[in-house]
Amino acid sequence: MESFKVKGMSCGHCVKAVEKALGEIPGVKAVQVDLASGQVSVEAAGPLDMGMVKEKIEKAGYELG
């Protein structure tokens, strides 16, 4: 499981947007978002492409941080 920070999330809608964006990445099995800490955990079938993660996060309007 990979964990990283996402900046810019402030509400439940933000959590859903990040979960949806990261859930679209091939091989991703589960996404958990902790709004209070900004911590996101992703479970994937194989190695996670962090370049794609960054792209999906930014496209959703947030910042990998």
PyMOL commands that set and color helices and strands:
alter all, ss='L'
color gray80, all
select helices_A, chain A and resi 12-23+50-59
alter helices_A, ss='H'
color red, helices_A
select strands_A, chain A and resi 2-7+28-34+39-44+63-64
alter strands_A, ss='S'
color yellow, strands_A
deselect
rebuild
show_as cartoon
